[in-house]
Amino acid sequence: MKPIGAIGISLGLLCIFLFCLTVMPSFVLAADPIPGAGGLIPCAGPDCNFSHVIQFANKIIDWLMRIAIPVTAALFSYAGFLYLTSGGDSGKKTAAHKVFKSVFIGFVMALSAWIIVNFLTNFFLDKGINEVLPRGASANYDNLIV
């Protein structure tokens, strides 16, 4: 087995540094000292209700999509590198095509799921209030039929 060398180690450290640079702000902003100020958790303790659970789920899905885009780009780059370095070897070209296809299908599935959830959330929930109510119902519960 070939030793990694200084270039491989420095490249690995650079990748870890860039990953931490893009991911760590999300973890730092997860704890919200002032509820509703933009952190991951939208409420504090007994003040939580079902709408806060929905908001939390939306924030998690948005965060995952923000991570999926650079990961997809990195995997496309890796597949391109495999393709360019195949040197006419049909096995390596087939492996590169398989990576391209798998990454594309996975990203399309993740994007489709995000679009469907985002559409349903925006369509069925009213954004102007703090509680989950049907569209058109007032926040003071006067128009709700029980």
N, C-alpha and C positions, 0 to 999 in steps of 0.2 A: 504494500500500500504506500502511496506517495505522501510525503509530509505536506501539510497545508502551506506552510511558509508565512512570511511576514505580510505579504499582500493579502492572502486569504484571511488572516486574522484581523487585519485592519479593515478589510471590506466587511467582515462579519460584525465587528464593533460599530462600524458606520451604520449598518442596517439596524442593529439594535438601538443605537442612538436615535435614528430617524423614527423608528417605531415608537419609542418612548416619547419623543417630541410630539408626535401626532396623537397619541393615546392618553398620555398623562393629564392633560388639561381636563378631559372628560371625567377622570377619577377625582381630580381636585375639586371640581364643581359639583360632585355628586351630593355631598353634604351641604344642605342649604341652611345657613345660619338664620336667614330671614325667610320664612315660608312664602313661597310664591315669587321669590326674587330671581328665578331663572335657573335654579339647580335641578338636579335629577328628581328629587323627592318634592312634590308640589305642596305638601301640607306638613303639619306638625302634630303628632300624637292623636288626641281625641277629635281634632278638627277635621280629620280625613273622612271622605265619603266616597261613593262609587265614582263620581266624576274625577276624583284625584287618581283613582286606580287606572281609569282610561287615559288620563294625561300621562301618568307614569309609563304605561305600556306604549303610548305614542312616542315618548322620549327615548325609550329603549330601542324601538324599531328604527327611529331616525338615526340614533347612534350607530346601530348595526349597519345601516345603509351607508353611513359616512365611512365606516371601516371597510365595507364591501367594495367600494369603488377603487381605492388604492390597491387593495389585495387583488382585484380583478386585473388592474393595469399591470401589476407586478407579475401575475401569472401569464398574462398575454406576452409580456416581455420575455419571460422565461421560455415560453413556447416558441417565440421568434428566435431566441438564441439557440434553442435545440434545432430548429429548422435550418438556421444559417450555418451551424457547425456540423450538420449531418454529413457533409462531404460526399453526397451521392449514395449514402447508405439508406436503403429503403426502410429498414427497421426503425432507424432514428427519425426519418421523415414521418412514418406512420405514428410513432410515439408523439411527435410534435403536433400532428393533426388531431390526435386523440385529446391532447391537452387543450388545444384551441377549442375543440368541440365541447369538451366537458366544462370549461370555464365559461364559454358563451351560454350554454344551456343553464348552468347554475346561476349566472348573473341575470339572465332573462327571467328565470323563475323567481328570484329574490325581488327583482324590480316589479314584476307582475303582482306578487303578493303585497308589496308595499303600496302599489297604486290602488289595489282593491281595498285594502284596509283603510288607506287614507281617504278614498272616495266614500266608503260607507260611514266612516267616522264624521266626515264633513257634511254628509247628506242627512244623517239621522240625528246628529247632536247639534244643539244650538251653542255657538261659540261665545255669545255675549253674557252668559251666566256662569255661575260657579257649580251648578248642579246639573246632572244629566236629566234633561226634560225633552219631551217630544218637540219638534220644530213648531213654533207658533204658540206654545204654551207660555204663560207668564211665570215669572220667577216667584211671585207671591202665592202661587197655587190656587188662585181664584178660578182659573179656567180649566183646571184639571177635573176630569170625570173619574170618580172612584168607583 
